[in-house]
Amino acid sequence: MQLSLLPLDPPPCLRYFIRADGRHAGGITVHSVQGTQFSYGVAVSGDMRRRGVASSALMLLFETMKSRGFTACVVQIAPDNAASLALHRKLGFVQTGRNAQAVTMEKAL
């Protein structure tokens, strides 16, 4: 599988196009949170899910953001989104908060 992140917009909001196996596989939108922290949302096309596309793309994103001086990432995930929660735990995120709307998870880069 080949993955590439193609920036579509200038900061402070970056949108990346994910390509896998030579075709569109999804996208990532990145937002600066504060200082050297950032947040993102990721979406993978239905037929590309459960093939490692999101985890591979996010690992590439973490390398890219670290090279730009970011030191940590914070995400908020719906409590009933078991797949996303499992993915983020696998990627090394730890839960730092929870309410009825979201589970907050953080990862140092």
Gaussian input, Z-matrix of N, CA and C with variables (Angstrom, degrees):
# hf/3-21g

backbone

0 1
 N
 C     1     B1
 C     2     B2     1     A1
 N     3     B3     2     A2     1     D1
 C     4     B4     3     A3     2     D2
 C     5     B5     4     A4     3     D3
 N     6     B6     5     A5     4     D4
 C     7     B7     6     A6     5     D5
 C     8     B8     7     A7     6     D6
 N     9     B9     8     A8     7     D7
 C    10    B10     9     A9     8     D8
 C    11    B11    10    A10     9     D9
 N    12    B12    11    A11    10    D10
 C    13    B13    12    A12    11    D11
 C    14    B14    13    A13    12    D12
 N    15    B15    14    A14    13    D13
 C    16    B16    15    A15    14    D14
 C    17    B17    16    A16    15    D15
 N    18    B18    17    A17    16    D16
 C    19    B19    18    A18    17    D17
 C    20    B20    19    A19    18    D18
 N    21    B21    20    A20    19    D19
 C    22    B22    21    A21    20    D20
 C    23    B23    22    A22    21    D21
 N    24    B24    23    A23    22    D22
 C    25    B25    24    A24    23    D23
 C    26    B26    25    A25    24    D24
 N    27    B27    26    A26    25    D25
 C    28    B28    27    A27    26    D26
 C    29    B29    28    A28    27    D27
 N    30    B30    29    A29    28    D28
 C    31    B31    30    A30    29    D29
 C    32    B32    31    A31    30    D30
 N    33    B33    32    A32    31    D31
 C    34    B34    33    A33    32    D32
 C    35    B35    34    A34    33    D33
 N    36    B36    35    A35    34    D34
 C    37    B37    36    A36    35    D35
 C    38    B38    37    A37    36    D36
 N    39    B39    38    A38    37    D37
 C    40    B40    39    A39    38    D38
 C    41    B41    40    A40    39    D39
 N    42    B42    41    A41    40    D40
 C    43    B43    42    A42    41    D41
 C    44    B44    43    A43    42    D42
 N    45    B45    44    A44    43    D43
 C    46    B46    45    A45    44    D44
 C    47    B47    46    A46    45    D45
 N    48    B48    47    A47    46    D46
 C    49    B49    48    A48    47    D47
 C    50    B50    49    A49    48    D48
 N    51    B51    50    A50    49    D49
 C    52    B52    51    A51    50    D50
 C    53    B53    52    A52    51    D51
 N    54    B54    53    A53    52    D52
 C    55    B55    54    A54    53    D53
 C    56    B56    55    A55    54    D54
 N    57    B57    56    A56    55    D55
 C    58    B58    57    A57    56    D56
 C    59    B59    58    A58    57    D57
 N    60    B60    59    A59    58    D58
 C    61    B61    60    A60    59    D59
 C    62    B62    61    A61    60    D60
 N    63    B63    62    A62    61    D61
 C    64    B64    63    A63    62    D62
 C    65    B65    64    A64    63    D63
 N    66    B66    65    A65    64    D64
 C    67    B67    66    A66    65    D65
 C    68    B68    67    A67    66    D66
 N    69    B69    68    A68    67    D67
 C    70    B70    69    A69    68    D68
 C    71    B71    70    A70    69    D69
 N    72    B72    71    A71    70    D70
 C    73    B73    72    A72    71    D71
 C    74    B74    73    A73    72    D72
 N    75    B75    74    A74    73    D73
 C    76    B76    75    A75    74    D74
 C    77    B77    76    A76    75    D75
 N    78    B78    77    A77    76    D76
 C    79    B79    78    A78    77    D77
 C    80    B80    79    A79    78    D78
 N    81    B81    80    A80    79    D79
 C    82    B82    81    A81    80    D80
 C    83    B83    82    A82    81    D81
 N    84    B84    83    A83    82    D82
 C    85    B85    84    A84    83    D83
 C    86    B86    85    A85    84    D84
 N    87    B87    86    A86    85    D85
 C    88    B88    87    A87    86    D86
 C    89    B89    88    A88    87    D87
 N    90    B90    89    A89    88    D88
 C    91    B91    90    A90    89    D89
 C    92    B92    91    A91    90    D90
 N    93    B93    92    A92    91    D91
 C    94    B94    93    A93    92    D92
 C    95    B95    94    A94    93    D93
 N    96    B96    95    A95    94    D94
 C    97    B97    96    A96    95    D95
 C    98    B98    97    A97    96    D96
 N    99    B99    98    A98    97    D97
 C   100   B100    99    A99    98    D98
 C   101   B101   100   A100    99    D99
 N   102   B102   101   A101   100   D100
 C   103   B103   102   A102   101   D101
 C   104   B104   103   A103   102   D102
 N   105   B105   104   A104   103   D103
 C   106   B106   105   A105   104   D104
 C   107   B107   106   A106   105   D105
 N   108   B108   107   A107   106   D106
 C   109   B109   108   A108   107   D107
 C   110   B110   109   A109   108   D108
 N   111   B111   110   A110   109   D109
 C   112   B112   111   A111   110   D110
 C   113   B113   112   A112   111   D111
 N   114   B114   113   A113   112   D112
 C   115   B115   114   A114   113   D113
 C   116   B116   115   A115   114   D114
 N   117   B117   116   A116   115   D115
 C   118   B118   117   A117   116   D116
 C   119   B119   118   A118   117   D117
 N   120   B120   119   A119   118   D118
 C   121   B121   120   A120   119   D119
 C   122   B122   121   A121   120   D120
 N   123   B123   122   A122   121   D121
 C   124   B124   123   A123   122   D122
 C   125   B125   124   A124   123   D123
 N   126   B126   125   A125   124   D124
 C   127   B127   126   A126   125   D125
 C   128   B128   127   A127   126   D126
 N   129   B129   128   A128   127   D127
 C   130   B130   129   A129   128   D128
 C   131   B131   130   A130   129   D129
 N   132   B132   131   A131   130   D130
 C   133   B133   132   A132   131   D131
 C   134   B134   133   A133   132   D132
 N   135   B135   134   A134   133   D133
 C   136   B136   135   A135   134   D134
 C   137   B137   136   A136   135   D135
 N   138   B138   137   A137   136   D136
 C   139   B139   138   A138   137   D137
 C   140   B140   139   A139   138   D138
 N   141   B141   140   A140   139   D139
 C   142   B142   141   A141   140   D140
 C   143   B143   142   A142   141   D141
 N   144   B144   143   A143   142   D142
 C   145   B145   144   A144   143   D143
 C   146   B146   145   A145   144   D144
 N   147   B147   146   A146   145   D145
 C   148   B148   147   A147   146   D146
 C   149   B149   148   A148   147   D147
 N   150   B150   149   A149   148   D148
 C   151   B151   150   A150   149   D149
 C   152   B152   151   A151   150   D150
 N   153   B153   152   A152   151   D151
 C   154   B154   153   A153   152   D152
 C   155   B155   154   A154   153   D153
 N   156   B156   155   A155   154   D154
 C   157   B157   156   A156   155   D155
 C   158   B158   157   A157   156   D156
 N   159   B159   158   A158   157   D157
 C   160   B160   159   A159   158   D158
 C   161   B161   160   A160   159   D159
 N   162   B162   161   A161   160   D160
 C   163   B163   162   A162   161   D161
 C   164   B164   163   A163   162   D162
 N   165   B165   164   A164   163   D163
 C   166   B166   165   A165   164   D164
 C   167   B167   166   A166   165   D165
 N   168   B168   167   A167   166   D166
 C   169   B169   168   A168   167   D167
 C   170   B170   169   A169   168   D168
 N   171   B171   170   A170   169   D169
 C   172   B172   171   A171   170   D170
 C   173   B173   172   A172   171   D171
 N   174   B174   173   A173   172   D172
 C   175   B175   174   A174   173   D173
 C   176   B176   175   A175   174   D174
 N   177   B177   176   A176   175   D175
 C   178   B178   177   A177   176   D176
 C   179   B179   178   A178   177   D177
 N   180   B180   179   A179   178   D178
 C   181   B181   180   A180   179   D179
 C   182   B182   181   A181   180   D180
 N   183   B183   182   A182   181   D181
 C   184   B184   183   A183   182   D182
 C   185   B185   184   A184   183   D183
 N   186   B186   185   A185   184   D184
 C   187   B187   186   A186   185   D185
 C   188   B188   187   A187   186   D186
 N   189   B189   188   A188   187   D187
 C   190   B190   189   A189   188   D188
 C   191   B191   190   A190   189   D189
 N   192   B192   191   A191   190   D190
 C   193   B193   192   A192   191   D191
 C   194   B194   193   A193   192   D192
 N   195   B195   194   A194   193   D193
 C   196   B196   195   A195   194   D194
 C   197   B197   196   A196   195   D195
 N   198   B198   197   A197   196   D196
 C   199   B199   198   A198   197   D197
 C   200   B200   199   A199   198   D198
 N   201   B201   200   A200   199   D199
 C   202   B202   201   A201   200   D200
 C   203   B203   202   A202   201   D201
 N   204   B204   203   A203   202   D202
 C   205   B205   204   A204   203   D203
 C   206   B206   205   A205   204   D204
 N   207   B207   206   A206   205   D205
 C   208   B208   207   A207   206   D206
 C   209   B209   208   A208   207   D207
 N   210   B210   209   A209   208   D208
 C   211   B211   210   A210   209   D209
 C   212   B212   211   A211   210   D210
 N   213   B213   212   A212   211   D211
 C   214   B214   213   A213   212   D212
 C   215   B215   214   A214   213   D213
 N   216   B216   215   A215   214   D214
 C   217   B217   216   A216   215   D215
 C   218   B218   217   A217   216   D216
 N   219   B219   218   A218   217   D217
 C   220   B220   219   A219   218   D218
 C   221   B221   220   A220   219   D219
 N   222   B222   221   A221   220   D220
 C   223   B223   222   A222   221   D221
 C   224   B224   223   A223   222   D222
 N   225   B225   224   A224   223   D223
 C   226   B226   225   A225   224   D224
 C   227   B227   226   A226   225   D225
 N   228   B228   227   A227   226   D226
 C   229   B229   228   A228   227   D227
 C   230   B230   229   A229   228   D228
 N   231   B231   230   A230   229   D229
 C   232   B232   231   A231   230   D230
 C   233   B233   232   A232   231   D231
 N   234   B234   233   A233   232   D232
 C   235   B235   234   A234   233   D233
 C   236   B236   235   A235   234   D234
 N   237   B237   236   A236   235   D235
 C   238   B238   237   A237   236   D236
 C   239   B239   238   A238   237   D237
 N   240   B240   239   A239   238   D238
 C   241   B241   240   A240   239   D239
 C   242   B242   241   A241   240   D240
 N   243   B243   242   A242   241   D241
 C   244   B244   243   A243   242   D242
 C   245   B245   244   A244   243   D243
 N   246   B246   245   A245   244   D244
 C   247   B247   246   A246   245   D245
 C   248   B248   247   A247   246   D246
 N   249   B249   248   A248   247   D247
 C   250   B250   249   A249   248   D248
 C   251   B251   250   A250   249   D249
 N   252   B252   251   A251   250   D250
 C   253   B253   252   A252   251   D251
 C   254   B254   253   A253   252   D252
 N   255   B255   254   A254   253   D253
 C   256   B256   255   A255   254   D254
 C   257   B257   256   A256   255   D255
 N   258   B258   257   A257   256   D256
 C   259   B259   258   A258   257   D257
 C   260   B260   259   A259   258   D258
 N   261   B261   260   A260   259   D259
 C   262   B262   261   A261   260   D260
 C   263   B263   262   A262   261   D261
 N   264   B264   263   A263   262   D262
 C   265   B265   264   A264   263   D263
 C   266   B266   265   A265   264   D264
 N   267   B267   266   A266   265   D265
 C   268   B268   267   A267   266   D266
 C   269   B269   268   A268   267   D267
 N   270   B270   269   A269   268   D268
 C   271   B271   270   A270   269   D269
 C   272   B272   271   A271   270   D270
 N   273   B273   272   A272   271   D271
 C   274   B274   273   A273   272   D272
 C   275   B275   274   A274   273   D273
 N   276   B276   275   A275   274   D274
 C   277   B277   276   A276   275   D275
 C   278   B278   277   A277   276   D276
 N   279   B279   278   A278   277   D277
 C   280   B280   279   A279   278   D278
 C   281   B281   280   A280   279   D279
 N   282   B282   281   A281   280   D280
 C   283   B283   282   A282   281   D281
 C   284   B284   283   A283   282   D282
 N   285   B285   284   A284   283   D283
 C   286   B286   285   A285   284   D284
 C   287   B287   286   A286   285   D285
 N   288   B288   287   A287   286   D286
 C   289   B289   288   A288   287   D287
 C   290   B290   289   A289   288   D288
 N   291   B291   290   A290   289   D289
 C   292   B292   291   A291   290   D290
 C   293   B293   292   A292   291   D291
 N   294   B294   293   A293   292   D292
 C   295   B295   294   A294   293   D293
 C   296   B296   295   A295   294   D294
 N   297   B297   296   A296   295   D295
 C   298   B298   297   A297   296   D296
 C   299   B299   298   A298   297   D297
 N   300   B300   299   A299   298   D298
 C   301   B301   300   A300   299   D299
 C   302   B302   301   A301   300   D300
 N   303   B303   302   A302   301   D301
 C   304   B304   303   A303   302   D302
 C   305   B305   304   A304   303   D303
 N   306   B306   305   A305   304   D304
 C   307   B307   306   A306   305   D305
 C   308   B308   307   A307   306   D306
 N   309   B309   308   A308   307   D307
 C   310   B310   309   A309   308   D308
 C   311   B311   310   A310   309   D309
 N   312   B312   311   A311   310   D310
 C   313   B313   312   A312   311   D311
 C   314   B314   313   A313   312   D312
 N   315   B315   314   A314   313   D313
 C   316   B316   315   A315   314   D314
 C   317   B317   316   A316   315   D315
 N   318   B318   317   A317   316   D316
 C   319   B319   318   A318   317   D317
 C   320   B320   319   A319   318   D318
 N   321   B321   320   A320   319   D319
 C   322   B322   321   A321   320   D320
 C   323   B323   322   A322   321   D321
 N   324   B324   323   A323   322   D322
 C   325   B325   324   A324   323   D323
 C   326   B326   325   A325   324   D324

   B1=1.4519
   B2=1.5164
   B3=1.3050
   B4=1.4516
   B5=1.5212
   B6=1.3203
   B7=1.4622
   B8=1.5127
   B9=1.3062
   B10=1.4578
   B11=1.5160
   B12=1.3111
   B13=1.4557
   B14=1.5164
   B15=1.3051
   B16=1.4537
   B17=1.5209
   B18=1.3497
   B19=1.4599
   B20=1.5238
   B21=1.3213
   B22=1.4574
   B23=1.5159
   B24=1.3130
   B25=1.4631
   B26=1.5196
   B27=1.3356
   B28=1.4663
   B29=1.5297
   B30=1.3581
   B31=1.4614
   B32=1.5185
   B33=1.3376
   B34=1.4565
   B35=1.5250
   B36=1.3078
   B37=1.4625
   B38=1.5264
   B39=1.3074
   B40=1.4605
   B41=1.5168
   B42=1.3101
   B43=1.4619
   B44=1.5172
   B45=1.3053
   B46=1.4583
   B47=1.5215
   B48=1.2981
   B49=1.4570
   B50=1.5237
   B51=1.3125
   B52=1.4617
   B53=1.5244
   B54=1.3315
   B55=1.4619
   B56=1.5237
   B57=1.2971
   B58=1.4628
   B59=1.5193
   B60=1.3069
   B61=1.4641
   B62=1.5245
   B63=1.3348
   B64=1.4506
   B65=1.5120
   B66=1.3312
   B67=1.4625
   B68=1.5221
   B69=1.3303
   B70=1.4665
   B71=1.5266
   B72=1.3454
   B73=1.4607
   B74=1.5183
   B75=1.3423
   B76=1.4549
   B77=1.5118
   B78=1.3413
   B79=1.4531
   B80=1.5161
   B81=1.3227
   B82=1.4636
   B83=1.5246
   B84=1.3246
   B85=1.4591
   B86=1.5224
   B87=1.3265
   B88=1.4633
   B89=1.5230
   B90=1.3371
   B91=1.4649
   B92=1.5236
   B93=1.3171
   B94=1.4536
   B95=1.5230
   B96=1.3262
   B97=1.4645
   B98=1.5227
   B99=1.3053
   B100=1.4639
   B101=1.5159
   B102=1.2911
   B103=1.4569
   B104=1.5147
   B105=1.3208
   B106=1.4622
   B107=1.5252
   B108=1.3352
   B109=1.4674
   B110=1.5209
   B111=1.3282
   B112=1.4576
   B113=1.5223
   B114=1.3138
   B115=1.4542
   B116=1.5197
   B117=1.3088
   B118=1.4618
   B119=1.5174
   B120=1.3078
   B121=1.4550
   B122=1.5173
   B123=1.3069
   B124=1.4649
   B125=1.5199
   B126=1.3173
   B127=1.4668
   B128=1.5243
   B129=1.3270
   B130=1.4629
   B131=1.5192
   B132=1.3306
   B133=1.4682
   B134=1.5269
   B135=1.3298
   B136=1.4586
   B137=1.5120
   B138=1.3260
   B139=1.4591
   B140=1.5247
   B141=1.3295
   B142=1.4668
   B143=1.5294
   B144=1.3171
   B145=1.4667
   B146=1.5271
   B147=1.3354
   B148=1.4612
   B149=1.5325
   B150=1.3477
   B151=1.4663
   B152=1.5273
   B153=1.3303
   B154=1.4595
   B155=1.5168
   B156=1.3312
   B157=1.4671
   B158=1.5257
   B159=1.3214
   B160=1.4738
   B161=1.5214
   B162=1.3222
   B163=1.4659
   B164=1.5278
   B165=1.3221
   B166=1.4706
   B167=1.5251
   B168=1.3274
   B169=1.4641
   B170=1.5238
   B171=1.3271
   B172=1.4614
   B173=1.5226
   B174=1.3210
   B175=1.4679
   B176=1.5287
   B177=1.3225
   B178=1.4621
   B179=1.5315
   B180=1.3261
   B181=1.4646
   B182=1.5265
   B183=1.3410
   B184=1.4645
   B185=1.5304
   B186=1.3333
   B187=1.4666
   B188=1.5305
   B189=1.3304
   B190=1.4649
   B191=1.5244
   B192=1.3242
   B193=1.4644
   B194=1.5243
   B195=1.3272
   B196=1.4629
   B197=1.5260
   B198=1.3290
   B199=1.4683
   B200=1.5291
   B201=1.3282
   B202=1.4688
   B203=1.5262
   B204=1.3416
   B205=1.4520
   B206=1.5150
   B207=1.3157
   B208=1.4613
   B209=1.5256
   B210=1.3351
   B211=1.4649
   B212=1.5192
   B213=1.3296
   B214=1.4606
   B215=1.5187
   B216=1.3174
   B217=1.4537
   B218=1.5270
   B219=1.3149
   B220=1.4571
   B221=1.5269
   B222=1.3308
   B223=1.4638
   B224=1.5199
   B225=1.3201
   B226=1.4580
   B227=1.5178
   B228=1.3335
   B229=1.4571
   B230=1.5213
   B231=1.3263
   B232=1.4693
   B233=1.5276
   B234=1.3403
   B235=1.4652
   B236=1.5278
   B237=1.3340
   B238=1.4680
   B239=1.5327
   B240=1.3244
   B241=1.4643
   B242=1.5317
   B243=1.3277
   B244=1.4668
   B245=1.5259
   B246=1.3253
   B247=1.4684
   B248=1.5275
   B249=1.3293
   B250=1.4612
   B251=1.5280
   B252=1.3116
   B253=1.4677
   B254=1.5255
   B255=1.3318
   B256=1.4684
   B257=1.5282
   B258=1.3205
   B259=1.4668
   B260=1.5215
   B261=1.3159
   B262=1.4576
   B263=1.5294
   B264=1.3126
   B265=1.4735
   B266=1.5298
   B267=1.3280
   B268=1.4689
   B269=1.5283
   B270=1.3245
   B271=1.4622
   B272=1.5299
   B273=1.3335
   B274=1.4567
   B275=1.5113
   B276=1.3280
   B277=1.4605
   B278=1.5252
   B279=1.3257
   B280=1.4605
   B281=1.5223
   B282=1.3153
   B283=1.4634
   B284=1.5174
   B285=1.3419
   B286=1.4634
   B287=1.5207
   B288=1.3247
   B289=1.4530
   B290=1.5137
   B291=1.3339
   B292=1.4618
   B293=1.5186
   B294=1.3332
   B295=1.4513
   B296=1.5215
   B297=1.3125
   B298=1.4636
   B299=1.5260
   B300=1.3348
   B301=1.4640
   B302=1.5231
   B303=1.3326
   B304=1.4669
   B305=1.5222
   B306=1.3224
   B307=1.4602
   B308=1.5263
   B309=1.3341
   B310=1.4583
   B311=1.5207
   B312=1.3311
   B313=1.4615
   B314=1.5252
   B315=1.3437
   B316=1.4583
   B317=1.5171
   B318=1.3293
   B319=1.4650
   B320=1.5224
   B321=1.3330
   B322=1.4626
   B323=1.5220
   B324=1.3223
   B325=1.4721
   B326=1.5137
   A1=108.52
   A2=116.86
   A3=121.90
   A4=108.44
   A5=114.68
   A6=120.02
   A7=109.08
   A8=115.72
   A9=119.55
   A10=108.84
   A11=115.17
   A12=121.32
   A13=106.45
   A14=116.27
   A15=121.37
   A16=109.27
   A17=118.82
   A18=119.73
   A19=110.98
   A20=115.48
   A21=121.03
   A22=113.07
   A23=118.28
   A24=122.12
   A25=110.17
   A26=116.80
   A27=119.54
   A28=110.43
   A29=118.19
   A30=120.90
   A31=109.98
   A32=121.63
   A33=126.86
   A34=114.13
   A35=118.20
   A36=120.73
   A37=107.37
   A38=116.16
   A39=120.96
   A40=108.98
   A41=116.30
   A42=120.34
   A43=107.61
   A44=115.61
   A45=121.44
   A46=109.98
   A47=114.97
   A48=123.88
   A49=106.49
   A50=118.03
   A51=121.48
   A52=108.81
   A53=115.23
   A54=120.92
   A55=107.89
   A56=116.37
   A57=121.93
   A58=107.54
   A59=115.93
   A60=120.91
   A61=111.55
   A62=116.45
   A63=121.20
   A64=116.51
   A65=117.44
   A66=118.34
   A67=110.97
   A68=114.94
   A69=121.17
   A70=109.52
   A71=115.31
   A72=119.99
   A73=112.61
   A74=118.41
   A75=120.27
   A76=111.59
   A77=115.24
   A78=119.81
   A79=112.33
   A80=115.10
   A81=122.75
   A82=107.32
   A83=117.10
   A84=122.43
   A85=107.74
   A86=116.63
   A87=122.64
   A88=109.44
   A89=115.52
   A90=122.37
   A91=108.95
   A92=116.70
   A93=121.12
   A94=107.20
   A95=117.26
   A96=120.99
   A97=109.40
   A98=116.46
   A99=121.81
   A100=107.66
   A101=115.88
   A102=119.68
   A103=112.15
   A104=115.78
   A105=120.86
   A106=112.67
   A107=116.78
   A108=121.28
   A109=109.68
   A110=115.65
   A111=120.33
   A112=109.51
   A113=114.86
   A114=122.81
   A115=107.53
   A116=117.18
   A117=119.94
   A118=110.61
   A119=114.56
   A120=123.29
   A121=106.65
   A122=117.75
   A123=121.49
   A124=109.25
   A125=116.10
   A126=121.90
   A127=107.78
   A128=115.52
   A129=121.67
   A130=108.01
   A131=116.24
   A132=121.74
   A133=110.23
   A134=115.69
   A135=121.58
   A136=115.15
   A137=117.70
   A138=120.00
   A139=112.98
   A140=117.86
   A141=122.05
   A142=112.01
   A143=117.44
   A144=120.89
   A145=110.90
   A146=114.26
   A147=123.16
   A148=112.05
   A149=115.07
   A150=120.98
   A151=111.15
   A152=116.96
   A153=120.73
   A154=114.85
   A155=116.90
   A156=120.33
   A157=110.73
   A158=117.76
   A159=120.57
   A160=111.19
   A161=118.01
   A162=119.22
   A163=111.17
   A164=118.59
   A165=121.00
   A166=111.09
   A167=116.97
   A168=120.59
   A169=110.94
   A170=117.31
   A171=120.04
   A172=111.43
   A173=118.46
   A174=119.71
   A175=110.43
   A176=116.88
   A177=121.00
   A178=110.71
   A179=116.53
   A180=120.73
   A181=110.80
   A182=117.72
   A183=120.90
   A184=110.70
   A185=117.45
   A186=120.90
   A187=110.58
   A188=115.78
   A189=121.11
   A190=111.12
   A191=116.79
   A192=120.32
   A193=111.07
   A194=117.63
   A195=120.33
   A196=110.06
   A197=117.23
   A198=120.29
   A199=111.79
   A200=117.45
   A201=122.32
   A202=112.36
   A203=117.21
   A204=120.96
   A205=115.81
   A206=118.10
   A207=120.22
   A208=109.39
   A209=116.29
   A210=120.74
   A211=113.92
   A212=117.93
   A213=120.06
   A214=110.64
   A215=114.51
   A216=121.93
   A217=108.40
   A218=116.89
   A219=122.25
   A220=108.02
   A221=116.32
   A222=121.04
   A223=109.65
   A224=115.37
   A225=121.64
   A226=107.57
   A227=115.32
   A228=122.20
   A229=108.73
   A230=116.70
   A231=120.52
   A232=108.91
   A233=117.58
   A234=120.77
   A235=114.26
   A236=117.68
   A237=119.98
   A238=113.03
   A239=118.14
   A240=121.65
   A241=109.16
   A242=115.58
   A243=121.71
   A244=112.43
   A245=117.64
   A246=120.54
   A247=111.05
   A248=117.09
   A249=120.36
   A250=111.22
   A251=117.09
   A252=120.07
   A253=110.42
   A254=117.29
   A255=121.23
   A256=110.85
   A257=117.10
   A258=121.16
   A259=110.50
   A260=117.06
   A261=120.11
   A262=111.89
   A263=118.04
   A264=119.50
   A265=109.67
   A266=116.28
   A267=121.56
   A268=111.07
   A269=116.89
   A270=121.83
   A271=113.04
   A272=117.68
   A273=121.03
   A274=116.28
   A275=117.72
   A276=120.83
   A277=109.61
   A278=116.14
   A279=121.89
   A280=108.78
   A281=115.64
   A282=120.93
   A283=109.49
   A284=115.98
   A285=121.07
   A286=112.51
   A287=117.22
   A288=120.50
   A289=110.92
   A290=114.83
   A291=119.93
   A292=108.75
   A293=115.55
   A294=121.53
   A295=107.00
   A296=117.96
   A297=120.74
   A298=112.52
   A299=117.44
   A300=120.95
   A301=114.62
   A302=118.06
   A303=118.90
   A304=113.35
   A305=113.85
   A306=122.87
   A307=105.41
   A308=116.89
   A309=121.15
   A310=108.39
   A311=115.68
   A312=121.63
   A313=108.60
   A314=115.70
   A315=120.70
   A316=110.82
   A317=114.38
   A318=121.84
   A319=108.42
   A320=116.30
   A321=120.78
   A322=107.98
   A323=116.04
   A324=119.78
   A325=110.89
   D1=131.19
   D2=174.82
   D3=-107.21
   D4=133.68
   D5=179.31
   D6=-123.13
   D7=142.40
   D8=172.83
   D9=-142.17
   D10=142.47
   D11=175.16
   D12=-106.51
   D13=121.08
   D14=-178.49
   D15=-112.60
   D16=110.26
   D17=-179.19
   D18=-65.86
   D19=133.99
   D20=-179.08
   D21=-107.07
   D22=-23.96
   D23=-175.89
   D24=-135.02
   D25=155.73
   D26=174.15
   D27=-77.09
   D28=160.79
   D29=175.81
   D30=-58.25
   D31=160.92
   D32=12.71
   D33=-84.25
   D34=-9.05
   D35=176.80
   D36=-111.51
   D37=126.09
   D38=177.66
   D39=-114.47
   D40=137.08
   D41=173.27
   D42=-118.67
   D43=128.05
   D44=-179.78
   D45=-112.35
   D46=139.00
   D47=177.09
   D48=-96.45
   D49=125.50
   D50=179.85
   D51=-97.28
   D52=126.55
   D53=174.73
   D54=-116.55
   D55=133.63
   D56=176.18
   D57=-137.47
   D58=136.68
   D59=-178.87
   D60=54.56
   D61=34.64
   D62=175.40
   D63=78.11
   D64=11.41
   D65=179.99
   D66=-141.99
   D67=166.56
   D68=179.17
   D69=-60.04
   D70=130.71
   D71=-179.56
   D72=-125.24
   D73=-9.29
   D74=-179.72
   D75=152.57
   D76=-160.31
   D77=-178.75
   D78=-157.79
   D79=160.96
   D80=177.34
   D81=-132.36
   D82=132.33
   D83=173.01
   D84=-112.26
   D85=126.25
   D86=-175.82
   D87=-112.51
   D88=136.76
   D89=177.53
   D90=-127.59
   D91=140.52
   D92=171.76
   D93=-76.19
   D94=133.23
   D95=-179.55
   D96=-93.53
   D97=-64.60
   D98=175.80
   D99=-164.92
   D100=141.81
   D101=178.75
   D102=54.95
   D103=-116.66
   D104=-177.33
   D105=-106.44
   D106=20.90
   D107=175.87
   D108=-102.28
   D109=149.07
   D110=174.22
   D111=-137.72
   D112=164.75
   D113=178.03
   D114=-132.65
   D115=163.44
   D116=179.23
   D117=-154.33
   D118=165.01
   D119=168.78
   D120=-126.37
   D121=140.83
   D122=-178.66
   D123=-128.72
   D124=140.58
   D125=176.02
   D126=-135.87
   D127=135.41
   D128=178.46
   D129=-121.62
   D130=136.10
   D131=178.79
   D132=-56.19
   D133=142.42
   D134=-174.79
   D135=-49.94
   D136=-44.73
   D137=-177.13
   D138=-76.78
   D139=-6.46
   D140=179.35
   D141=-103.93
   D142=-1.21
   D143=-178.23
   D144=-72.92
   D145=154.95
   D146=177.07
   D147=63.74
   D148=29.28
   D149=177.70
   D150=-123.98
   D151=9.81
   D152=179.06
   D153=85.23
   D154=7.04
   D155=-177.87
   D156=-64.13
   D157=-50.36
   D158=-177.62
   D159=-62.34
   D160=-47.79
   D161=-177.59
   D162=-64.53
   D163=-41.09
   D164=178.37
   D165=-65.07
   D166=-43.88
   D167=179.65
   D168=-64.99
   D169=-40.14
   D170=-179.35
   D171=-69.03
   D172=-37.28
   D173=176.56
   D174=-62.61
   D175=-38.75
   D176=175.59
   D177=-65.87
   D178=-40.31
   D179=176.80
   D180=-61.14
   D181=-45.26
   D182=-179.39
   D183=-59.62
   D184=-42.34
   D185=177.35
   D186=-61.43
   D187=-44.31
   D188=-179.34
   D189=-62.37
   D190=-46.92
   D191=-177.67
   D192=-68.75
   D193=-37.04
   D194=177.03
   D195=-62.01
   D196=-40.78
   D197=179.32
   D198=-66.60
   D199=-18.64
   D200=177.53
   D201=-93.50
   D202=5.62
   D203=175.22
   D204=98.15
   D205=2.88
   D206=177.63
   D207=-79.67
   D208=145.14
   D209=-175.63
   D210=-117.44
   D211=-12.98
   D212=-176.74
   D213=-155.29
   D214=157.59
   D215=179.10
   D216=-129.51
   D217=139.33
   D218=176.46
   D219=-128.73
   D220=133.59
   D221=179.42
   D222=-130.16
   D223=154.42
   D224=173.55
   D225=-121.46
   D226=128.65
   D227=-173.65
   D228=-126.71
   D229=138.38
   D230=176.62
   D231=-59.11
   D232=134.62
   D233=-177.08
   D234=-57.49
   D235=-25.71
   D236=-178.93
   D237=-92.88
   D238=5.92
   D239=179.18
   D240=-91.74
   D241=76.13
   D242=-175.30
   D243=-59.36
   D244=-38.49
   D245=-178.42
   D246=-63.76
   D247=-44.54
   D248=-179.80
   D249=-68.43
   D250=-40.14
   D251=177.52
   D252=-60.85
   D253=-44.49
   D254=179.32
   D255=-64.42
   D256=-42.67
   D257=178.62
   D258=-58.79
   D259=-47.53
   D260=-176.50
   D261=-69.10
   D262=-34.69
   D263=173.81
   D264=-62.80
   D265=-43.76
   D266=179.04
   D267=-60.06
   D268=-33.94
   D269=-179.70
   D270=-82.32
   D271=0.87
   D272=175.93
   D273=96.94
   D274=10.37
   D275=176.77
   D276=-75.39
   D277=147.78
   D278=174.13
   D279=-120.24
   D280=144.95
   D281=179.84
   D282=-73.77
   D283=130.18
   D284=179.42
   D285=-120.66
   D286=-3.93
   D287=179.39
   D288=-172.79
   D289=164.23
   D290=179.22
   D291=-161.99
   D292=139.42
   D293=169.12
   D294=-143.27
   D295=-171.01
   D296=-176.04
   D297=-64.70
   D298=-27.61
   D299=-176.00
   D300=-94.56
   D301=-28.19
   D302=-172.17
   D303=-155.55
   D304=150.13
   D305=168.41
   D306=-102.24
   D307=125.46
   D308=178.20
   D309=-96.04
   D310=130.51
   D311=-179.91
   D312=-131.23
   D313=147.35
   D314=-179.09
   D315=-132.80
   D316=154.27
   D317=178.12
   D318=-144.16
   D319=131.81
   D320=171.65
   D321=-83.20
   D322=142.18
   D323=179.44
   D324=-90.77

